[in-house]
């Protein structure tokens, strides 16, 4: 039986945020969400009944939606997934938290007026899971105060801190080992990207990616039960043109770097003087002196490793 093909009309614009929605889909179960929380915070909570999901499906501010938010042991947790690097996540977090705390006060019968005691509020924790194609470190901290202009004497009256975790394949290994679902999610997305890099059509890349991951036990329980839903989610929300163009450029860049690496290692093995290698790098690969020096130092260290 032939698998169903999803056709795209010429010029059809596809929503790039497919991974954001897939992320929510993967962590929709409380057990998996609790495991993710434990992996990030080094805790060992087991009772899923203590986790209260309060995800905002439609925040009034700017018409934005958040991915996952929940209360757990006096903490207000906001989890966002981003497939593009965004320096403005702290500002988004400010809007989200304002709405979350307002709802929290209403649900608990708290009022801001007419009382003399301080209201008890859950501790805010804001984590952004980055899964885009721009190379970033394992962990980055973004502050709302970095966006403030003008006079910056003293502490600002507002602050929102976003901890950005790079969850691309190969990053944050310790967290991945503590959260099986997050590790499998990273491997699943990388499998599809790998297929695209070798020139597969989107439909084939997704289909073969799903089949390969199921065989290897990656997200197997989700894919076996919701294979069609996941496939449709990917095919209808994946910005094929932008992603394929990036992967094409990435493949060219990787090929160039591999060529430079082999060139440097070969010349070092033949004991060619550094000055001569740098000169040849500049001319052969159209590099600036600074770029040639950086590549040389990078791969010379590799050559010197035992």
N, C-alpha and C positions, 0 to 999 in steps of 0.2 A: 504494500500500500504506500503510495507516494505521500510524503509529508506536505502539508499545506504551505504554499508560498505566499508571502505578504508582499504585494506589489506597491511601489511608490511612484506616484505621478511626477513627471518632470516639474521641477521647481517647487515641489511640496516641501514645506518647512517642518522639520521634525524637532521636537523639544529635546534639548541637550541634557535635561536633568533626569535622564532615565535611571542613573545610578542612585540618585537621591531617593526615588520611589522604590527601587529595588531594595535599598538599604532598609527602609521602613518595613517593607514586606518581609525581609529576612528576620528582623528583630521584633516582629509583632507579638511573639509569644513572651509572656512574662518571665519564663524560665531562662530564655536566651538573653533577655534584657538584663536580668539580675546577674547573670554570668558576666556580661559585658561590664556592668558596674563594678563587680568584684575585681575583674581583671585590671581595670583602670585605677581603682582606689586601693588595691591591696587588701581588700576585705574578704569576708567569707560568709556573707548572708545567705541563708538557705530557704527561708520562708517567703514564698512569692506573694503571700497574702499581705505582707508588709509593704509591698510595692503598689502604689496607687498611680495609675497612668492618668495624666491630665493634659495630654497633647492638644494643642490649639489647632483646630482644623481650619479656622479662618480668622486670623488676627485682623482687627479693624485697621491697624496702622499699615498703610501702604498696601493693603490687600495681601499681605504675606502670610504664608503658612509655615509652621515649624515641623520638624521631622518627628522628634520624640521628646516628651517631657513627662516627668514623673516625680512623685514624692516618695522618699524612703528615709526612714529614721531621722526625721527633722532636717532633711535636706531637700532643696528644690533643684532638680536636675534637668538641664536643658541640653539635649543632644541634637546637633545639626550635622548634616552631611553635605559636603560641597565638592562638586566635580570641577569647579574652576576656583582659582585662588582669589580670595576676596578680603581685602584689607579692612572692609567695613563691617565685618562680622560682629565686633563689639557693639556697634550702633544697632544692628539688628537684634542683638541680645538684649540691649536696653529696652527696646520696644516689646520684645517677647516677655521679659521679666515683669515689666510694668503691668501687662495684661494678666500674667499668671498670678502675681501677688494681689491684684485687684479681685480676681475671682476667688483666691484663697480667703481673703478677708470676708467676702460676701458669703461664701459657703460655711464659714465658721462663725458667722454672726458678729464679726468685729466691726466697730465703727471708729472713724478717725476723730470724731468730735464728741465732746461730753464725757471724756474719761480722763483720769489723771495718771494712769499707769501706761507703761510702754507695752505695745503689742508684741507678742512673741511671733517671730517670723522664721520659717525654715531657711537654713543656710544655702545660698545659691552656688551651684556648680555648673559651669558652662563649658562644654566640650564640643569642638568641631572636628569631625572626621573628614580629612581631606583625601580625595581619591582622584585628583586631576592628573594631568600629564606634565605639569610643570614640576621640575625637580625641587623638592623642599626637604629640610631636615626632618628627623623623626618627630620632634616636638618644637612648637613655636608658641610664643605667648603674644597675643595681640591686645592692646589696651585702648580703650575709648579715649583716654586722655592724650594719646599721641596725635589725635585728630584735632585737638583744640588749638585755635589760633589766638594770636594776640598775647597779652601779658600772661606769663606762666609762673609768677611768683607764688610760692606756697602750694598747698594741696588743692586740687580741683574739687568742686562741690559734687561732681558726678564722676563715677568710674564704673567700668564694666570690663572684666577680664575674660578673654576667650583663650582657652588652651587648645591649640590646633595639633591634632595627631595625624601624622601621615600614615594612612593604612594601605598604601600601595604595596604590592608584592615585594617582600624583602625588607620592609621597614617595620620598626617596633616589634621585633621578634619576641621579646619577653611578654608583651601584652598578648600577642597572637597565640603564644603557647598556653596562656591562661584562659583564652576565650576561643574555643574551637570554632564557633560560628563565625566570628570575625575573621579568623584565619582562612576559613573556607570561602567566605565572601570575597576576600582579597584574591584568592587563587582562582575563583570563578571568573572574575572580571579580567584578570591577567590572561586566562586561557582564551577568552574572546579577543582580546587585544593581540595576542600572539598570532591568532588565526588571521586577523586583519593585516598584520605586518607582512605576512607571506603572500598577500594579494587575494585572499578569499573575498567573495562578495559577502555583504553583511548577513544575508539570510543563511548562507552556508557557515559563516563564522559562528553565528549564534547556535545553529543546529548542532554543528560538530562540537562546539564548546559545551553545550548541555550534555550531549551523549558522552563525551570524554570525561566530564566531571562526575556524571552518574556512575560510570564504570569504576572510577577511582574513589568513589564514596564521598565526593565533595558536594555538600548540600544535597546529598542523595535523597534524604527524606522529604525535603521541600520540592525538589525537581520531580520526584516520582509521583507526588500528589498534585502538584500544580505546574506541570511542565508546560502546558499550553498557555497558562496565564503568564508565566515567566517569559516565555518566548514572545508572546504578544507585547508584553511590557517593554521588552528590549527593542523589538522591531519598530514599534510605533513611537517610542520616545527617544530613540538614539539619533543624535545628530550625525548622520552618516558622512555627509560631505566634510564637515569641519574635522571630525575625528580621523577620517581617512587621509585628509590632507596633512594633518599633524603626523600621523604614523608614517606617511611617505617621507616627510622631511626627517623624522626621527630615524628611519631606516638608513637614509642617506648619511645622516650625521654619525650614526653608529658605524657604518661602513667606513667613513672617513677616519674616525678615531681608531678603528681596528687597523687600518692601513698605516696610520702614523705610528701606532704602537709597534707593529711588526718592523717598520722601517728603523725605529730607534733601537729596538732590541737587537736587530741584526747588525747594525753599525757598532753598537757597544760590544757585541760578541767579537767583531772583527777589530776591536780596539781603535776605531776611528776617533780622532780627537774631538772633544766636545764642541769646540769652535766650528769645526768643519761640519759636524752633524747639524748644528743650529743653522748654519748657512744653507745647507741642503734642504732642511725642513722648510725654511722660508720660501725658497724658490719652487720646490716640488709641490708643496701643498698650499701655496699662496697665503702664508701666515705672516703676521706681524712679528717682529723680534720678541715682543712680550709673550705672544701666544706660543711661539716656538720654544721659548725658555720654559713656560709652564708645562707644556707637553713633555719636554725633555726631563724635567725634574720629576714629574709624575711617574713616567715609565722607567726612569733610572732607579727609583726607589723599588719598583716592582722587580727589576732585574737583580737588585742587591739582596732581596729577601731570600732566606735559606730555603 
